[in-house]
Amino acid sequence: MPSSPYSQRHKVLGYPVDVVNETEALEAIERAWSQGRGMHVVTVNAEMVIQAQKSSDLDRIVRHAHLIVPDGAGVVWALRFDDVNSVRVPGIELAHAALTSASRKNIPVALIGSRQEVLDKLREVLPAQHPGIQIVAMRNGFFGTDEEEDVINELVRDQPRLILVAMGVPRQEFFIDKWQSHFAGAVVIGVGGSFDVWAGAVKRAPVAFRKLHLEWFYRLAKEPWRAKRILSALPSFALQVLAKKLKGDECNSESDAKLLSPPRKGNKWHKPKRKSFKEDKSRGHSKDV
């Protein structure tokens, strides 16, 4: 398993989680930039854990990530229930902080995903929010697997060192895993529906809901089509955490000992070879914030 950039790594239902706050997570990202290292950041919540339990590919991707922050209230609750002091690190806020840092450090940025009109709006609002930001590449998420190689070649050409991918879970994780070896010097974060919020196309939950850890409930009320997924994942997650606590199980997966670091070829940029590749399994999956 790849080493964590932060010493406090714990597990939630067998999945590694780095117990960091936003400042510590951002420091890990900035260290990767200063050292010229690539980094995959996963913002894990209860829904992602349940999805990973059902998908061997997502399971492997989550475990391979270099930094895994507790995005969801459920994950924080599970950690605290296991006597681990933890705070939420919402992915949307960590990504915003990373953009601020990138603008100050002249780190080139790429935005991949969402709709074209959202990206057009971000081209207007992000420079105002992050003076000096260098957006070197923008690409909406409406492309097929046969176009992915061209998208990656553009990234290789533009050499961003912060790549935000807004395709929703698990499509963004599959995309990052498939191509991350081609931008080994970049920090890559899956940010779900963050672009829509930043562009003003979607309203984020009010602060009161966030403080009460009820952001999921606000999203559910505003987007009832999420009900089946959320209302099936959250009870399952909670029951598993309770069962683990009662039984005193470690919930360690046998696959932990078999994990390998993501394939990389040093810190050099290189273009993908023209060859056939497996079809992206993420197509057809819904987006999430």
FISE-832495 format. One line per field, with one value per residue (C-alpha): y, x, z; residue number from 1. Coordinates in steps of 0.001 Angstrom, whole numbers, plus 500000, padded with zeros to 6 digits. Layout:
% FISE-832495
c2: (Y|...)
c1: (X|...)
c3: (Z|...)
pos: (NUM|...)
//
This chain:
% FISE-832495
c2: (500000|503449|505329|508017|511588|511980|509793|509372|506789|504809|502538|502753|499383|498309|501355|503647|507234|509919|511776|515291|518704|520961|522694|519402|518022|521173|520943|517397|518672|521510|519065|516992|520103|521104|517584|517140|514127|513049|512568|511158|512627|510800|512482|509534|509415|506675|506349|505809|503127|501213|501580|500350|497274|496405|497263|495628|498386|501218|499253|499071|502729|504007|501879|503013|506749|508740|510962|509876|512601|512198|514127|512746|513085|509311|508624|511154|509577|506123|507359|509071|505988|504163|506774|508582|512367|513486|516448|516726|517823|518534|517898|521081|523144|521326|521803|525504|525825|524005|526492|529385|527864|527051|530663|531914|529387|529732|526114|525499|524134|521937|521520|518369|517513|519068|520933|523427|526301|525614|525723|528957|530486|529213|530904|534152|533604|531667|534408|536813|534374|533261|536178|534965|531538|529825|527708|525961|523413|523040|520166|519301|515775|514899|512699|508986|506460|506840|510525|510072|509672|513046|514653|513144|514282|517836|517538|516212|519187|521758|520118|521160|520298|520520|518609|518742|516083|516702|513631|512219|509009|506543|507766|510357|507771|505341|508094|509209|505641|504841|507804|509061|507517|510019|513020|511656|515135|516447|516420|515016|515389|514045|516862|515557|518412|521180|522965|523377|524931|527295|528411|529068|526420|524442|525832|524254|523416|526390|526636|525523|522192|521732|522389|519836|517320|517302|518379|514990|515644|519031|517473|514755|517324|519352|516350|513544|511399|510672|508981|505372|505566|507626|505880|502477|503384|505293|502686|499931|501928|502738|499152|497819|500321|499380|495655|496069|497938|495368|492428|494119|493067|494786|494561|494301|493095|490213|492299|494825|492740|492452|496122|497794|501459|502999|502517|505509|506230|508610|512225|512698|513556|511197|510734|507584|504992|504437|501122|499663|500004|498656|500391|502891|501174|504497|505521|505577|506292|509297|512358|513332|516308)
c1: (500000|501353|502580|500346|501678|500250|501086|497533|496045|493114|490484|486734|485188|488621|489215|492158|491378|493942|492831|493757|492171|492063|495338|497197|495705|496702|500218|500471|499394|501911|504691|503855|504241|507526|508919|507632|505547|502206|499344|495844|493525|490297|487572|485796|482270|479834|478383|481817|482623|479452|480102|483674|482400|480438|483156|486574|487918|486749|487901|491422|491438|490403|493034|495748|495123|497981|495769|492298|490460|487238|484789|481512|479886|479374|483098|483853|481161|482648|486121|484853|482826|486152|487664|489549|489285|488443|486938|485307|487428|484818|486285|484784|486559|489881|489793|489013|491966|494182|493185|494066|497465|498064|497356|499888|502556|502051|500924|499142|495608|493347|489591|488034|484330|480875|479038|480582|478416|479634|483268|482626|481283|484252|486594|484977|484585|487712|490226|488240|488258|491876|493916|496812|495332|496771|494067|495940|493268|489502|487457|483829|482948|480926|483399|483497|486215|487350|488115|489917|493335|493018|492005|495055|497364|496116|496914|500392|500951|499704|501390|499039|500175|496735|493982|490419|488116|484371|482628|480994|481732|482838|483419|485998|487904|487967|489168|491927|493081|493171|495304|497178|500493|500561|500558|502716|503876|500361|498048|494710|491489|488031|485649|482197|479740|482001|482212|478424|478487|481360|479634|476376|474460|473775|473343|475379|473727|473484|476138|473657|473134|476887|477576|474937|476449|473170|474479|473423|469850|469776|470976|468367|465576|466738|467473|465049|466360|469292|466979|467436|471219|471598|468901|470316|473957|473730|471813|474061|477153|475855|474811|478197|480006|477792|478256|482019|482072|479902|481879|485222|486316|489176|487410|490747|490495|492669|493501|495464|498623|498390|498119|500695|501409|499869|502092|504317|507265|509183|508067|508307|505398|504802|502150|500023|500889|498425|496970|493668|492539|489761|486462|485775|483389|482327|480027|476414|477065|475464|477210|477572|478786)
c3: (500000|499215|502231|503664|503608|507101|510097|511410|509070|510423|508914|508447|507594|506396|504190|505004|506009|506804|509916|508844|508906|505859|506721|507069|503858|501976|503390|502010|498584|498707|499685|496614|494451|496067|495648|492117|493111|491773|494219|493970|496588|497425|499483|501039|502421|503454|499952|498430|501001|500166|496426|496906|498728|495587|493045|493116|490857|493109|496169|494749|493696|497117|498853|496411|496870|498345|500489|501649|503544|505585|503444|504766|508170|508255|507985|510727|512926|512354|513302|516445|517310|517230|519607|516849|516978|513452|511608|508195|505276|502578|499152|497744|500411|500072|496293|496765|499154|496645|493939|496238|496988|493317|492318|494878|493881|490100|489830|486488|486826|484686|485121|483673|483790|484210|481424|479020|480243|483783|482650|480778|483977|485966|483520|484665|488410|489401|488457|490645|493562|493041|491623|489512|488821|485739|484116|481310|480346|480578|479173|479811|480855|477770|475958|475284|475894|472286|473004|476309|474729|472990|476300|477999|475194|475749|479455|478678|476386|478914|481930|484743|488255|489823|488028|489324|487862|488254|486883|490005|491855|490596|487028|488091|490143|487220|484876|487252|487893|484191|483195|486260|485228|482349|484682|487469|488523|489202|492190|491034|493014|492184|493106|492155|491617|492947|489595|489540|493008|492220|489022|490875|488921|492116|495605|498376|501684|504087|506792|509458|507678|507311|510977|511930|509466|507526|504138|502766|503945|502211|498957|499285|499797|496800|494589|495523|492683|495001|497506|496430|496485|499662|501688|500831|501455|504733|506794|505472|506410|509898|510625|509549|511775|514728|514080|513870|517164|518906|517600|518089|514616|512887|509510|507743|504166|502995|499971|502061|501886|498108|497256|495064|494441|491311|488257|487596|485359|487555|487501|483744|481554|478676|476050|476033|473455|470661|471638|472600|476151|478318|478027|480793|483213|484651|481834|482835|486525|488138|489467|493092|495108)
pos: (1|2|3|4|5|6|7|8|9|10|11|12|13|14|15|16|17|18|19|20|21|22|23|24|25|26|27|28|29|30|31|32|33|34|35|36|37|38|39|40|41|42|43|44|45|46|47|48|49|50|51|52|53|54|55|56|57|58|59|60|61|62|63|64|65|66|67|68|69|70|71|72|73|74|75|76|77|78|79|80|81|82|83|84|85|86|87|88|89|90|91|92|93|94|95|96|97|98|99|100|101|102|103|104|105|106|107|108|109|110|111|112|113|114|115|116|117|118|119|120|121|122|123|124|125|126|127|128|129|130|131|132|133|134|135|136|137|138|139|140|141|142|143|144|145|146|147|148|149|150|151|152|153|154|155|156|157|158|159|160|161|162|163|164|165|166|167|168|169|170|171|172|173|174|175|176|177|178|179|180|181|182|183|184|185|186|187|188|189|190|191|192|193|194|195|196|197|198|199|200|201|202|203|204|205|206|207|208|209|210|211|212|213|214|215|216|217|218|219|220|221|222|223|224|225|226|227|228|229|230|231|232|233|234|235|236|237|238|239|240|241|242|243|244|245|246|247|248|249|250|251|252|253|254|255|256|257|258|259|260|261|262|263|264|265|266|267|268|269|270|271|272|273|274|275|276|277|278|279|280|281|282|283|284|285|286|287|288|289)
//
